[in-house]
């Protein structure tokens, strides 16, 4: 039996396998095999959308708070919905007997390939193979190609390729499932299908266009609409390619986003699958040249390291200047897609040494929300800037104040007020970035202000113990994220001390080198030399 996609894939050292179908592992594998390009992420559900699956299409930085305690990353309509029925039965892992099933995530090329052989109630076999990717070259483009053939008897397949608008955010026990977008236009322009949705709270437009191209024998043709029949003789195969474009509005009008979506998909069809594939692979190759780590003699460890790198590479796009990396990146709804300290401490160092522009953008995300951090500090009775434990699009504190546990009891959430080490973590990340890049302009324009305002916060947050003649910090949660109301957590205290000393040092050093810049900054934020002198105590 022909393997239609084998020649497209890298060798085994770049592959993660799924062999056989196990419904218990379905949701886990949807995360592991996720695709993306930093602009959009897609959970690796099977195309037929089997029961129990968790579809997920997430656009970087798109949050909504409709019917939620706090804003959450929007789970947008799924553009890869692809359903087939034959002889009255659905072609799917739950509906038919699965004789063979294998999926491969090619991490080097950002491709998900699949091969499944089904047997229906009449014991007739059907061969299904697919490959899909979200282009790393053109971030608005995705493509999926499917090969289909009956192995034992002529068959007529009914195929539906749609954008699934029934998708909802799963939500918590107290909130239930939520749909954050509503359809405002569905239309057909020749062979191009178009769908535009609008987020309920903020009015963000998310638009899709797709076109189906079929190759059967020597004939290649497009089909209008989203549903069609395909008759195949025993052993005959057909290639079905779904060209997709995905666009988020930003400041675009409805007409402009429609034009962009239609133009993108038409351009993809004109290029064809193989050219889109080559462009996509070249873009991935550039990323791996900067990021790959080769470990000789221990292939499993090398593959595991590459798996981690792969997910960091699909988490953020260097061209997106005002977003960050959430706890689950763009692979799931966990923690509502919020940004934590993990981004600055654990993710940023990778980007810093492989793509410093991304690291800079992650810090700009924090700088652009410095006023929100100042507001948080002021609300709590402190000076300077206190960054939120959980952040979404605005920089406001998005940690829920309570939750309902599995027994139905209301539990307080203290991390939003007590896990304040994140403020020093962000200051640390600024200096880490500067120490590697020597980007003085960034420090003068953005970073120094973060360092000074975070130090200012800590100077107002610490408490002086006159008996022990020292400053202390009470009621905190340390980096274990578990023990509450801790007094003098070692990690927090040391990093706060570093934050205060470093702010004083950099302010002094930069006053000598760039006196006009520092004077202007201190005047703008009303920072007095007497304040800085206290930081060095």
Secondary structure as GFF3:
##gff-version 3
##sequence-region A 1 537
A	DSSP	three_ten_helix	6	8	.	.	.	ID=ss1
A	DSSP	three_ten_helix	12	14	.	.	.	ID=ss2
A	DSSP	beta_strand	15	19	.	.	.	ID=ss3
A	DSSP	three_ten_helix	23	25	.	.	.	ID=ss4
A	DSSP	alpha_helix	26	32	.	.	.	ID=ss5
A	DSSP	beta_strand	35	36	.	.	.	ID=ss6
A	DSSP	beta_strand	40	42	.	.	.	ID=ss7
A	DSSP	beta_strand	57	59	.	.	.	ID=ss8
A	DSSP	beta_strand	63	64	.	.	.	ID=ss9
A	DSSP	beta_strand	72	73	.	.	.	ID=ss10
A	DSSP	beta_strand	78	86	.	.	.	ID=ss11
A	DSSP	beta_strand	89	90	.	.	.	ID=ss12
A	DSSP	beta_strand	97	106	.	.	.	ID=ss13
A	DSSP	beta_strand	111	119	.	.	.	ID=ss14
A	DSSP	beta_strand	125	134	.	.	.	ID=ss15
A	DSSP	beta_strand	141	150	.	.	.	ID=ss16
A	DSSP	beta_strand	155	164	.	.	.	ID=ss17
A	DSSP	beta_strand	181	189	.	.	.	ID=ss18
A	DSSP	beta_strand	192	199	.	.	.	ID=ss19
A	DSSP	beta_strand	205	216	.	.	.	ID=ss20
A	DSSP	beta_strand	219	223	.	.	.	ID=ss21
A	DSSP	beta_strand	227	232	.	.	.	ID=ss22
A	DSSP	beta_strand	237	248	.	.	.	ID=ss23
A	DSSP	alpha_helix	254	271	.	.	.	ID=ss24
A	DSSP	alpha_helix	273	291	.	.	.	ID=ss25
A	DSSP	alpha_helix	299	313	.	.	.	ID=ss26
A	DSSP	three_ten_helix	334	337	.	.	.	ID=ss27
A	DSSP	alpha_helix	342	342	.	.	.	ID=ss28
A	DSSP	pi_helix	343	347	.	.	.	ID=ss29
A	DSSP	alpha_helix	348	354	.	.	.	ID=ss30
A	DSSP	alpha_helix	356	367	.	.	.	ID=ss31
A	DSSP	alpha_helix	370	379	.	.	.	ID=ss32
A	DSSP	beta_strand	402	404	.	.	.	ID=ss33
A	DSSP	beta_strand	410	412	.	.	.	ID=ss34
A	DSSP	alpha_helix	415	418	.	.	.	ID=ss35
A	DSSP	alpha_helix	421	437	.	.	.	ID=ss36
A	DSSP	alpha_helix	440	442	.	.	.	ID=ss37
A	DSSP	pi_helix	443	447	.	.	.	ID=ss38
A	DSSP	alpha_helix	448	461	.	.	.	ID=ss39
A	DSSP	beta_strand	463	465	.	.	.	ID=ss40
A	DSSP	beta_strand	470	472	.	.	.	ID=ss41
A	DSSP	alpha_helix	490	513	.	.	.	ID=ss42
A	DSSP	alpha_helix	515	524	.	.	.	ID=ss43
A	DSSP	alpha_helix	529	535	.	.	.	ID=ss44
###
